[in-house]
Amino acid sequence: MAKKVLMTGFEPFGGDQVNPALEAIRQLDGKTVEGVQIVVQKVPTVFYESVQTAIEAIEHHQPDVVICVGQAGGRTQITPERVAINVDDARIPDNKQQQPVDTPVAAGGPAAYWSTLPIKSIVRRLRDAGIPSSVSNSAGTFVCNHLFYGVMHYLDKNAKSIPAGFIHIPYIPSQTVFNQAPSLSLDLIVKALETAAVISANQTEDIVDVGGALH
Ligand code: PCA
């Protein structure tokens, strides 16, 4: 049977009109690529509700892989995240005006969860395809990290040992017309996410490759 990959994408937030994560996953909805079926779910940029929406989508679709996608404005590359941490510390309010500071995502949960996606393989494959990519060692402390942690915690608590993780993507050009910030075209982002879905569905072991950063 074809492997199924669930991709989630956030609604726009912080005054932005679009979120490239949502724009990109919309283009992948229902697609089958190299025998891998992609299903998608829009999630609100809201603490807790985002996790609830993703959990409902996991229970509905019963995917083999979960990849959450969010915008990291200012980044220059496609960045699979290495780790989710158990803290919310919001620099700006979410889309429901919640702004938690120094509170755990899950009280009593472990400090962190590692991504279980083959992040080094994804980076290597994207680079081979000429797409800028590197591993990120922090998903921040806003709703993206919150969703990443919440999904990993849910999978752990429910003994669902499927690969899951988070990929941050840069702005698309339409968001940077009036401000000096890096962007990648939507086409390239879609290609990158499609590639990440296929690798994650087909590869259980990650490769060993240098992916560290000094800061
Ligand atoms: N990026 C934000 C939340 C939603 C999104 O796309 C973040 O990085 O936390």
py3Dmol code that shows the C-alpha trace and the ligand (Angstrom):
import py3Dmol

protein = """\
ATOM      1  CA  MET A   1       0.000   0.000   0.000  1.00  0.00           C
ATOM      2  CA  ALA A   2       1.151   3.524  -0.736  1.00  0.00           C
ATOM      3  CA  LYS A   3       2.710   5.291   2.226  1.00  0.00           C
ATOM      4  CA  LYS A   4       0.781   8.301   3.423  1.00  0.00           C
ATOM      5  CA  VAL A   5       2.444  11.526   4.569  1.00  0.00           C
ATOM      6  CA  LEU A   6       0.450  14.107   6.504  1.00  0.00           C
ATOM      7  CA  MET A   7       1.753  17.649   6.095  1.00  0.00           C
ATOM      8  CA  THR A   8       0.431  20.476   8.227  1.00  0.00           C
ATOM      9  CA  GLY A   9       0.761  24.196   7.400  1.00  0.00           C
ATOM     10  CA  PHE A  10       0.068  27.275   9.509  1.00  0.00           C
ATOM     11  CA  GLU A  11      -2.332  30.111   8.819  1.00  0.00           C
ATOM     12  CA  PRO A  12      -0.806  33.588   8.379  1.00  0.00           C
ATOM     13  CA  PHE A  13       0.167  35.271  11.655  1.00  0.00           C
ATOM     14  CA  GLY A  14       1.738  38.413  13.061  1.00  0.00           C
ATOM     15  CA  GLY A  15      -0.019  40.666  10.528  1.00  0.00           C
ATOM     16  CA  ASP A  16       1.186  38.782   7.437  1.00  0.00           C
ATOM     17  CA  GLN A  17      -1.309  38.221   4.622  1.00  0.00           C
ATOM     18  CA  VAL A  18       0.036  34.831   3.620  1.00  0.00           C
ATOM     19  CA  ASN A  19       1.950  31.980   5.168  1.00  0.00           C
ATOM     20  CA  PRO A  20       4.164  30.176   2.652  1.00  0.00           C
ATOM     21  CA  ALA A  21       3.720  26.965   4.638  1.00  0.00           C
ATOM     22  CA  LEU A  22       0.002  26.977   3.930  1.00  0.00           C
ATOM     23  CA  GLU A  23       0.497  28.096   0.315  1.00  0.00           C
ATOM     24  CA  ALA A  24       2.987  25.291  -0.277  1.00  0.00           C
ATOM     25  CA  ILE A  25       1.060  22.430   1.299  1.00  0.00           C
ATOM     26  CA  ARG A  26      -2.084  23.450  -0.607  1.00  0.00           C
ATOM     27  CA  GLN A  27      -0.227  22.612  -3.812  1.00  0.00           C
ATOM     28  CA  LEU A  28       0.616  19.166  -2.491  1.00  0.00           C
ATOM     29  CA  ASP A  29      -2.852  18.248  -1.233  1.00  0.00           C
ATOM     30  CA  GLY A  30      -3.902  14.843  -2.553  1.00  0.00           C
ATOM     31  CA  LYS A  31      -0.789  14.410  -4.691  1.00  0.00           C
ATOM     32  CA  THR A  32       0.932  11.070  -5.065  1.00  0.00           C
ATOM     33  CA  VAL A  33       4.649  11.435  -5.700  1.00  0.00           C
ATOM     34  CA  GLU A  34       6.847   8.394  -6.377  1.00  0.00           C
ATOM     35  CA  GLY A  35       4.174   6.232  -4.793  1.00  0.00           C
ATOM     36  CA  VAL A  36       3.898   8.427  -1.695  1.00  0.00           C
ATOM     37  CA  GLN A  37       0.493   9.918  -1.010  1.00  0.00           C
ATOM     38  CA  ILE A  38       0.425  13.410   0.529  1.00  0.00           C
ATOM     39  CA  VAL A  39      -2.508  14.656   2.589  1.00  0.00           C
ATOM     40  CA  VAL A  40      -2.543  18.078   4.209  1.00  0.00           C
ATOM     41  CA  GLN A  41      -4.084  19.922   7.122  1.00  0.00           C
ATOM     42  CA  LYS A  42      -4.262  23.661   7.764  1.00  0.00           C
ATOM     43  CA  VAL A  43      -3.538  24.527  11.402  1.00  0.00           C
ATOM     44  CA  PRO A  44      -4.306  27.748  13.288  1.00  0.00           C
ATOM     45  CA  THR A  45      -1.358  29.781  14.541  1.00  0.00           C
ATOM     46  CA  VAL A  46      -2.699  29.395  18.048  1.00  0.00           C
ATOM     47  CA  PHE A  47      -1.151  27.676  21.060  1.00  0.00           C
ATOM     48  CA  TYR A  48      -2.877  24.363  21.935  1.00  0.00           C
ATOM     49  CA  GLU A  49      -5.504  24.607  19.154  1.00  0.00           C
ATOM     50  CA  SER A  50      -2.763  23.941  16.609  1.00  0.00           C
ATOM     51  CA  VAL A  51      -1.819  20.718  18.396  1.00  0.00           C
ATOM     52  CA  GLN A  52      -5.456  19.650  18.734  1.00  0.00           C
ATOM     53  CA  THR A  53      -6.057  20.218  15.011  1.00  0.00           C
ATOM     54  CA  ALA A  54      -2.963  18.215  14.096  1.00  0.00           C
ATOM     55  CA  ILE A  55      -3.902  15.346  16.430  1.00  0.00           C
ATOM     56  CA  GLU A  56      -7.380  15.169  14.903  1.00  0.00           C
ATOM     57  CA  ALA A  57      -5.805  15.032  11.430  1.00  0.00           C
ATOM     58  CA  ILE A  58      -3.445  12.241  12.541  1.00  0.00           C
ATOM     59  CA  GLU A  59      -6.348  10.247  13.946  1.00  0.00           C
ATOM     60  CA  HIS A  60      -8.398  10.839  10.825  1.00  0.00           C
ATOM     61  CA  HIS A  61      -5.738  10.085   8.219  1.00  0.00           C
ATOM     62  CA  GLN A  62      -3.636   7.502  10.147  1.00  0.00           C
ATOM     63  CA  PRO A  63      -0.507   8.633   8.266  1.00  0.00           C
ATOM     64  CA  ASP A  64       2.832   6.806   8.080  1.00  0.00           C
ATOM     65  CA  VAL A  65       4.750  10.091   8.478  1.00  0.00           C
ATOM     66  CA  VAL A  66       3.903  13.532   9.898  1.00  0.00           C
ATOM     67  CA  ILE A  67       5.707  16.659   8.696  1.00  0.00           C
ATOM     68  CA  CYS A  68       4.664  20.003  10.168  1.00  0.00           C
ATOM     69  CA  VAL A  69       5.652  23.081   8.188  1.00  0.00           C
ATOM     70  CA  GLY A  70       5.957  26.690   9.305  1.00  0.00           C
ATOM     71  CA  GLN A  71       7.356  30.012   8.173  1.00  0.00           C
ATOM     72  CA  ALA A  72      10.641  31.252   9.583  1.00  0.00           C
ATOM     73  CA  GLY A  73      10.851  34.743   8.118  1.00  0.00           C
ATOM     74  CA  GLY A  74      14.453  35.855   7.707  1.00  0.00           C
ATOM     75  CA  ARG A  75      15.878  32.393   7.109  1.00  0.00           C
ATOM     76  CA  THR A  76      17.567  31.788   3.785  1.00  0.00           C
ATOM     77  CA  GLN A  77      17.150  28.025   3.546  1.00  0.00           C
ATOM     78  CA  ILE A  78      14.767  25.099   3.960  1.00  0.00           C
ATOM     79  CA  THR A  79      15.527  24.021   7.510  1.00  0.00           C
ATOM     80  CA  PRO A  80      14.437  20.670   8.957  1.00  0.00           C
ATOM     81  CA  GLU A  81      14.368  21.127  12.727  1.00  0.00           C
ATOM     82  CA  ARG A  82      16.433  18.812  14.928  1.00  0.00           C
ATOM     83  CA  VAL A  83      14.627  19.252  18.228  1.00  0.00           C
ATOM     84  CA  ALA A  84      11.403  20.429  19.885  1.00  0.00           C
ATOM     85  CA  ILE A  85      11.681  21.901  23.388  1.00  0.00           C
ATOM     86  CA  ASN A  86       9.157  21.947  26.203  1.00  0.00           C
ATOM     87  CA  VAL A  87       8.686  25.700  26.508  1.00  0.00           C
ATOM     88  CA  ASP A  88       6.405  28.421  25.198  1.00  0.00           C
ATOM     89  CA  ASP A  89       7.875  31.928  25.265  1.00  0.00           C
ATOM     90  CA  ALA A  90       5.979  34.065  22.764  1.00  0.00           C
ATOM     91  CA  ARG A  91       7.599  37.284  21.524  1.00  0.00           C
ATOM     92  CA  ILE A  92       4.290  38.256  19.856  1.00  0.00           C
ATOM     93  CA  PRO A  93       0.698  37.172  20.541  1.00  0.00           C
ATOM     94  CA  ASP A  94      -0.710  34.227  18.600  1.00  0.00           C
ATOM     95  CA  ASN A  95      -3.819  34.591  16.414  1.00  0.00           C
ATOM     96  CA  LYS A  96      -6.028  34.446  19.524  1.00  0.00           C
ATOM     97  CA  GLN A  97      -4.017  37.035  21.456  1.00  0.00           C
ATOM     98  CA  GLN A  98      -2.426  34.453  23.714  1.00  0.00           C
ATOM     99  CA  GLN A  99       1.153  35.193  24.698  1.00  0.00           C
ATOM    100  CA  PRO A 100       2.498  32.576  27.091  1.00  0.00           C
ATOM    101  CA  VAL A 101       5.877  33.302  28.647  1.00  0.00           C
ATOM    102  CA  ASP A 102       8.119  30.590  30.079  1.00  0.00           C
ATOM    103  CA  THR A 103       5.396  27.991  30.410  1.00  0.00           C
ATOM    104  CA  PRO A 104       5.777  24.329  29.423  1.00  0.00           C
ATOM    105  CA  VAL A 105       4.069  23.000  26.304  1.00  0.00           C
ATOM    106  CA  ALA A 106       3.200  19.896  28.330  1.00  0.00           C
ATOM    107  CA  ALA A 107       3.543  20.097  32.111  1.00  0.00           C
ATOM    108  CA  GLY A 108       5.647  17.171  33.299  1.00  0.00           C
ATOM    109  CA  GLY A 109       6.757  16.274  29.768  1.00  0.00           C
ATOM    110  CA  PRO A 110      10.394  15.682  28.883  1.00  0.00           C
ATOM    111  CA  ALA A 111      12.596  18.716  28.192  1.00  0.00           C
ATOM    112  CA  ALA A 112      12.761  17.888  24.495  1.00  0.00           C
ATOM    113  CA  TYR A 113      11.955  15.491  21.683  1.00  0.00           C
ATOM    114  CA  TRP A 114      14.255  14.796  18.761  1.00  0.00           C
ATOM    115  CA  SER A 115      12.823  14.929  15.277  1.00  0.00           C
ATOM    116  CA  THR A 116      12.374  11.392  13.977  1.00  0.00           C
ATOM    117  CA  LEU A 117      12.540  12.497  10.336  1.00  0.00           C
ATOM    118  CA  PRO A 118      15.741  11.685   8.424  1.00  0.00           C
ATOM    119  CA  ILE A 119      16.792  15.347   8.632  1.00  0.00           C
ATOM    120  CA  LYS A 120      20.353  14.902   7.368  1.00  0.00           C
ATOM    121  CA  SER A 121      19.138  12.905   4.388  1.00  0.00           C
ATOM    122  CA  ILE A 122      16.603  15.595   3.568  1.00  0.00           C
ATOM    123  CA  VAL A 123      19.250  18.325   3.683  1.00  0.00           C
ATOM    124  CA  ARG A 124      21.665  16.292   1.556  1.00  0.00           C
ATOM    125  CA  ARG A 125      19.011  15.530  -1.079  1.00  0.00           C
ATOM    126  CA  LEU A 126      17.811  19.125  -1.261  1.00  0.00           C
ATOM    127  CA  ARG A 127      21.364  20.393  -1.655  1.00  0.00           C
ATOM    128  CA  ASP A 128      21.969  17.831  -4.396  1.00  0.00           C
ATOM    129  CA  ALA A 129      18.887  19.240  -6.138  1.00  0.00           C
ATOM    130  CA  GLY A 130      20.289  22.786  -5.845  1.00  0.00           C
ATOM    131  CA  ILE A 131      17.877  23.845  -3.110  1.00  0.00           C
ATOM    132  CA  PRO A 132      19.386  25.796  -0.171  1.00  0.00           C
ATOM    133  CA  SER A 133      18.979  23.726   2.983  1.00  0.00           C
ATOM    134  CA  SER A 134      20.534  23.094   6.372  1.00  0.00           C
ATOM    135  CA  VAL A 135      19.617  21.545   9.700  1.00  0.00           C
ATOM    136  CA  SER A 136      18.236  23.984  12.266  1.00  0.00           C
ATOM    137  CA  ASN A 137      18.916  23.412  15.927  1.00  0.00           C
ATOM    138  CA  SER A 138      16.077  25.570  17.202  1.00  0.00           C
ATOM    139  CA  ALA A 139      12.462  25.844  16.107  1.00  0.00           C
ATOM    140  CA  GLY A 140      12.119  28.886  18.383  1.00  0.00           C
ATOM    141  CA  THR A 141       9.699  29.153  21.291  1.00  0.00           C
ATOM    142  CA  PHE A 142       6.530  30.269  19.476  1.00  0.00           C
ATOM    143  CA  VAL A 143       3.685  28.232  17.974  1.00  0.00           C
ATOM    144  CA  CYS A 144       5.889  26.234  15.587  1.00  0.00           C
ATOM    145  CA  ASN A 145       7.996  24.731  18.348  1.00  0.00           C
ATOM    146  CA  HIS A 146       4.799  24.301  20.371  1.00  0.00           C
ATOM    147  CA  LEU A 147       3.126  22.291  17.600  1.00  0.00           C
ATOM    148  CA  PHE A 148       6.297  20.275  16.954  1.00  0.00           C
ATOM    149  CA  TYR A 149       6.600  19.406  20.658  1.00  0.00           C
ATOM    150  CA  GLY A 150       2.866  18.765  21.005  1.00  0.00           C
ATOM    151  CA  VAL A 151       2.798  16.333  18.079  1.00  0.00           C
ATOM    152  CA  MET A 152       5.896  14.443  19.263  1.00  0.00           C
ATOM    153  CA  HIS A 153       4.457  14.251  22.791  1.00  0.00           C
ATOM    154  CA  TYR A 154       1.148  12.912  21.476  1.00  0.00           C
ATOM    155  CA  LEU A 155       2.880  10.268  19.337  1.00  0.00           C
ATOM    156  CA  ASP A 156       5.075   9.254  22.269  1.00  0.00           C
ATOM    157  CA  LYS A 157       2.178   9.022  24.736  1.00  0.00           C
ATOM    158  CA  ASN A 158       0.080   7.015  22.288  1.00  0.00           C
ATOM    159  CA  ALA A 159       2.867   4.653  21.258  1.00  0.00           C
ATOM    160  CA  LYS A 160       2.619   5.680  17.627  1.00  0.00           C
ATOM    161  CA  SER A 161       6.166   5.189  16.438  1.00  0.00           C
ATOM    162  CA  ILE A 162       5.913   6.932  13.088  1.00  0.00           C
ATOM    163  CA  PRO A 163       8.528   9.383  11.792  1.00  0.00           C
ATOM    164  CA  ALA A 164       7.513  12.948  12.586  1.00  0.00           C
ATOM    165  CA  GLY A 165       9.087  16.361  12.687  1.00  0.00           C
ATOM    166  CA  PHE A 166       9.082  19.948  11.582  1.00  0.00           C
ATOM    167  CA  ILE A 167      10.448  21.930   8.648  1.00  0.00           C
ATOM    168  CA  HIS A 168      10.776  25.718   8.702  1.00  0.00           C
ATOM    169  CA  ILE A 169      10.726  27.545   5.374  1.00  0.00           C
ATOM    170  CA  PRO A 170      11.691  31.119   4.369  1.00  0.00           C
ATOM    171  CA  TYR A 171       9.415  33.871   3.109  1.00  0.00           C
ATOM    172  CA  ILE A 172       8.190  33.770  -0.487  1.00  0.00           C
ATOM    173  CA  PRO A 173       9.024  36.802  -2.699  1.00  0.00           C
ATOM    174  CA  SER A 174       5.576  38.442  -2.420  1.00  0.00           C
ATOM    175  CA  GLN A 175       6.219  38.905   1.307  1.00  0.00           C
ATOM    176  CA  THR A 176       9.481  40.756   0.811  1.00  0.00           C
ATOM    177  CA  VAL A 177       8.541  43.303  -1.840  1.00  0.00           C
ATOM    178  CA  PHE A 178       8.781  46.151   0.663  1.00  0.00           C
ATOM    179  CA  ASN A 179      11.268  44.815   3.163  1.00  0.00           C
ATOM    180  CA  GLN A 180      14.801  43.616   2.833  1.00  0.00           C
ATOM    181  CA  ALA A 181      14.522  39.961   3.689  1.00  0.00           C
ATOM    182  CA  PRO A 182      15.550  36.756   1.956  1.00  0.00           C
ATOM    183  CA  SER A 183      12.993  34.609   0.161  1.00  0.00           C
ATOM    184  CA  LEU A 184      12.668  31.408  -1.852  1.00  0.00           C
ATOM    185  CA  SER A 185      10.149  30.926  -4.644  1.00  0.00           C
ATOM    186  CA  LEU A 186       6.994  29.020  -3.808  1.00  0.00           C
ATOM    187  CA  ASP A 187       7.830  26.521  -6.573  1.00  0.00           C
ATOM    188  CA  LEU A 188      11.153  25.707  -4.942  1.00  0.00           C
ATOM    189  CA  ILE A 189       9.553  25.372  -1.513  1.00  0.00           C
ATOM    190  CA  VAL A 190       6.890  23.021  -2.905  1.00  0.00           C
ATOM    191  CA  LYS A 191       9.579  20.935  -4.598  1.00  0.00           C
ATOM    192  CA  ALA A 192      11.563  20.814  -1.349  1.00  0.00           C
ATOM    193  CA  LEU A 193       8.592  19.706   0.747  1.00  0.00           C
ATOM    194  CA  GLU A 194       7.596  17.092  -1.813  1.00  0.00           C
ATOM    195  CA  THR A 195      11.145  15.740  -1.750  1.00  0.00           C
ATOM    196  CA  ALA A 196      11.170  15.721   2.056  1.00  0.00           C
ATOM    197  CA  ALA A 197       7.895  13.781   2.090  1.00  0.00           C
ATOM    198  CA  VAL A 198       9.223  11.119  -0.277  1.00  0.00           C
ATOM    199  CA  ILE A 199      12.506  10.683   1.620  1.00  0.00           C
ATOM    200  CA  SER A 200      10.744  10.525   4.978  1.00  0.00           C
ATOM    201  CA  ALA A 201       8.309   7.892   3.737  1.00  0.00           C
ATOM    202  CA  ASN A 202      10.989   5.703   2.172  1.00  0.00           C
ATOM    203  CA  GLN A 203      13.942   5.997   4.502  1.00  0.00           C
ATOM    204  CA  THR A 204      13.907   4.842   8.098  1.00  0.00           C
ATOM    205  CA  GLU A 205      17.610   5.304   8.912  1.00  0.00           C
ATOM    206  CA  ASP A 206      19.184   8.737   8.654  1.00  0.00           C
ATOM    207  CA  ILE A 207      22.654   9.249   7.204  1.00  0.00           C
ATOM    208  CA  VAL A 208      25.614  10.529   9.218  1.00  0.00           C
ATOM    209  CA  ASP A 209      26.577  13.915   7.832  1.00  0.00           C
ATOM    210  CA  VAL A 210      27.995  17.078   9.361  1.00  0.00           C
ATOM    211  CA  GLY A 211      25.082  19.392  10.104  1.00  0.00           C
ATOM    212  CA  GLY A 212      26.143  21.321  13.164  1.00  0.00           C
ATOM    213  CA  ALA A 213      26.422  25.061  13.605  1.00  0.00           C
ATOM    214  CA  LEU A 214      28.583  27.277  15.789  1.00  0.00           C
ATOM    215  CA  HIS A 215      25.605  29.347  16.884  1.00  0.00           C
TER     216      HIS A 215
END
"""
ligand_1 = """\
9
PCA
N 5.728 30.239 12.007
C 5.641 30.573 13.415
C 4.279 30.118 13.842
C 3.513 29.888 12.594
C 4.522 29.871 11.521
O 4.325 29.573 10.354
C 6.786 30.004 14.236
O 7.882 29.817 13.694
O 6.600 29.739 15.432
"""
view = py3Dmol.view(width=600, height=400)
view.addModel(protein, "pdb")
view.setStyle({"model": 0}, {"cartoon": {"style": "trace"}})
view.addModel(ligand_1, "xyz")
view.setStyle({"model": 1}, {"stick": {}})
view.zoomTo()
view.show()
